[in-house]
């Protein structure tokens, strides 16, 4: 059997002071006809990255409204995750071609996991390319199937997409963050639904500035000096080396500036340690550059503290499915500078709720502007928080999933779920 992930209970009623009554009533109305439905979510890992961040909140809320929902993690060894990381990069545009042998490894592990998946589900939700072949290999194990794509497919390496397409195009329903990510040739119903954050999770709950400063001081930050921060996995698409370059430009005029690069190492990302070490080397011993991960005891509260404490947050991505770390920082009313790619422009309205940039020079210029004009930073941060409250909190995502499941199972509340 596949590994089942244990999640804590989370009642929908906890969100009454954050979300509108109309939204919560709509959620309960949508859930009632689905009460008792068996739903499985399948992903590659239970730790690190946006998929797990979403599911640790979404699964218990689905259970709370009456869905018999569970989360299972597929089985894979190093050879499989090496291949799926190459596939992930190729689908986001890297000029990397997988060999026939590598595709055979991917398919073999999908076959193995398809055999181990228990049957009898009303809906099976498959997350990302790692287990994407599961439906084609075991369609009888669920009445309805949904493929959830979390990555940026706007400029894929065509050979990789062509090999993957036969396994994803016939899903009855698919779900993407952005219309630009939908590949041509999809035959099922396509839903455009951005992800969301849990405002009540430890990473996003309100933290007093003094508490945030204390936590950051324990990890080497000088609370009396300005802090620039990026929170992300150590992934080439997150461009941590470019962040260091931008910091160095700003540092010439602001020698008191500090930089924190904070990330987690995920079990399905074999490239992570290689890039972490490259980032350390690129920092070249600068004592004002702090490169931290979960092996430095950096967890949810520490990430919260860094985001709350920072004068400026960056997410200088080169490709980005959505960028939940952007959402998290915006929710904390911080001024955010994001790469003008993927799902980040869905969140940041340039000049109103943050800044969008396309180079390290632009990034440095915007950092300099915000450091010299704290009032502008407060205005951008305030607008950012309200944008997240309106569009990118988990109850809205829960509603959209219920709409899709209703449609998938032929219920009364059918209709395409769209971005709010």
ABEGO torsion letter per residue (X at the ends): XBBBBBBBBBBAAAAAAABBAAAAAAAAAAAAAABGBBBBBBBABABEEAAAAAAAAAAAAAAAAGBBBBBBBBBBBAAAAAAAAAAAAAAAGBBBBBBAAAAAAAAAAAAAAAAABBBGBABBBBBEAAAAAAAAABAAABABBBBBBABBAABBBAAAAAAAAAAAAABABBBBABAAABBBGBABBBBBBBBBBBAABAAABBBBAAAAAAAAAAAGBBAABBBBBBBBBBBAAAGAAAAAAAAAAAAAABAABBBBBBBBBBAABAAAAAAAAAAAAAAGGBAABBBBBAAAGBBAAAAAAAAAABABBBBBBABBAAGAAAAAAAAAGBBBBBBBBEAAAAABBBGAAEBBBABAAAAAAAAAAAAABAAAAAAAAAAAAAAAAAAABAAAAAAAAAAAAAAAAGBABBEBBBBX
